[in-house]
Amino acid sequence: MASSRSALVVKPRAVPPRASTRRAPPDTAARPADDLPAIGRRLRYFRRIKQLTLHDLARGAACSASLLSRIENDRANPSLTTLHRLCRALDISVAALLAEADEQPCVVYKPGERPSQAGSGIVEGDGSIAENLVPFANTRLLEGFVITLAANRKMCGPFEHDGEEVGYVLEGELKLVVGGKTYVIAEGGSFFFRSDLPHSYGASGRRSCRVIWVNTPPTF
């Protein structure tokens, strides 16, 4: 005897297409300039503005092209000596590399906000770090830094450029050589000299040293 019930027809449930788990490869060909650290991005910018290759600038700054490449890609921070040589070769001031131009009549930096070359924490050479006190602008008459000098490292310099310099030792002792004469300046001491005299400096003794350092015009 045939069943009076209608046969149930079960339709197969539609299965949505499976999303691909394969990830698109990252776009490494064109990294946005804003993703680069300020000093590396600006160094590359000024180098290209001057139409210099890595090797051209490296020769002018008496450093290796591989070091210059690491600096531009945030894999090394230049020492003050290297930073100064790079800026001399590019005909710019150090402040121009540390931050974008800021024309405001009053600029206040909170602790830890001052622009410096210590971006990645890997400091090349003499272990020196410069924090910018005076925002870069083409109209500035002063250039100022808080400079930290590591103990038991080679001296920064020698430097020789236009202008005058004055400084105050915040911590430790500073060894300063100006025109071939050596001075040891204790914490709380200050100094002044003409920038066109060959000069170099470093921490004296076994302690690091911090110095407020100002020069005019901005030729460091």
Secondary structure as the mmCIF struct_conf table of DSSP 4:
data_model
#
loop_
_struct_conf.conf_type_id
_struct_conf.id
_struct_conf.beg_label_comp_id
_struct_conf.beg_label_asym_id
_struct_conf.beg_label_seq_id
_struct_conf.end_label_comp_id
_struct_conf.end_label_asym_id
_struct_conf.end_label_seq_id
BEND BEND1 SER A 4 ARG A 5
HELX_LH_PP_P HELX_LH_PP_P1 SER A 6 LEU A 8
HELX_LH_PP_P HELX_LH_PP_P2 LYS A 11 SER A 20
HELX_LH_PP_P HELX_LH_PP_P3 ARG A 22 PRO A 26
BEND BEND2 ALA A 29 ALA A 30
HELX_RH_3T_P HELX_RH_3T_P1 ALA A 33 ASP A 35
BEND BEND3 LEU A 36 LEU A 36
HELX_RH_AL_P HELX_RH_AL_P1 ALA A 38 ILE A 49
TURN_TY1_P TURN_TY1_P1 LYS A 50 GLN A 51
HELX_RH_AL_P HELX_RH_AL_P2 LEU A 54 ALA A 61
TURN_TY1_P TURN_TY1_P2 ALA A 62 ALA A 62
BEND BEND4 CYS A 63 CYS A 63
HELX_RH_AL_P HELX_RH_AL_P3 ALA A 65 GLU A 72
TURN_TY1_P TURN_TY1_P3 ASN A 73 ASP A 74
BEND BEND5 ARG A 75 ARG A 75
STRN STRN1 ASN A 77 ASN A 77
HELX_RH_AL_P HELX_RH_AL_P4 LEU A 80 LEU A 90
TURN_TY1_P TURN_TY1_P4 ASP A 91 ASP A 91
HELX_RH_AL_P HELX_RH_AL_P5 VAL A 94 LEU A 98
BEND BEND6 ALA A 99 ALA A 99
BEND BEND7 PRO A 105 PRO A 105
TURN_TY1_P TURN_TY1_P5 PRO A 111 GLY A 112
BEND BEND8 ARG A 114 ARG A 114
STRN STRN2 SER A 116 SER A 116
BEND BEND9 GLN A 117 GLN A 117
BEND BEND10 GLY A 119 GLY A 121
STRN STRN3 VAL A 123 VAL A 123
TURN_TY1_P TURN_TY1_P6 GLY A 125 ASP A 126
STRN STRN4 ILE A 129 ASN A 132
BEND BEND11 LEU A 133 VAL A 134
TURN_TY1_P TURN_TY1_P7 ASN A 138 THR A 139
BEND BEND12 LEU A 141 LEU A 141
STRN STRN5 GLU A 143 LEU A 149
TURN_TY1_P TURN_TY1_P8 ALA A 151 ASN A 152
HELX_LH_PP_P HELX_LH_PP_P4 LYS A 154 MET A 155
STRN STRN6 CYS A 156 PHE A 159
BEND BEND13 ASP A 162 GLY A 163
STRN STRN7 GLU A 164 GLU A 171
BEND BEND14 GLY A 172 GLY A 172
STRN STRN8 LEU A 174 VAL A 178
TURN_TY1_P TURN_TY1_P9 GLY A 179 GLY A 180
STRN STRN9 LYS A 181 ILE A 185
TURN_TY1_P TURN_TY1_P10 GLU A 187 GLY A 188
STRN STRN10 SER A 190 ARG A 194
TURN_TY1_P TURN_TY1_P11 SER A 195 ASP A 196
BEND BEND15 LEU A 197 LEU A 197
STRN STRN11 HIS A 199 ALA A 203
TURN_TY1_P TURN_TY1_P12 GLY A 205 ARG A 206
BEND BEND16 ARG A 207 ARG A 207
STRN STRN12 CYS A 209 THR A 216
BEND BEND17 PRO A 217 PRO A 218
#
